Amino acid sequence: MSDPPPALEVDPRLLEILICPVSHGRLDYDRAKNELVSKTARLAYPIRDGVPVMLPGEARELGEGE
């Protein structure tokens, strides 16, 4: 079984301007999970092929303690 390909880095300038489409608040970059996290909305948006997927329907809900 082969390892998944490494995640592409997200442009830091892009991270500075993106906001959560639900809460309109700040997003934190979780490099380990390759997600943008909105603590206010309790959602994590995936990053696929270096592109943040900012659709609420594609986000996962954060679990307790995240």
Secondary structure, DSSP 8 states (H G I E B T S, - for coil): -----------HHHHHH---TTT----EEETTTTEEEETTTTEEEEEETTEE---GGG-EE--TT-
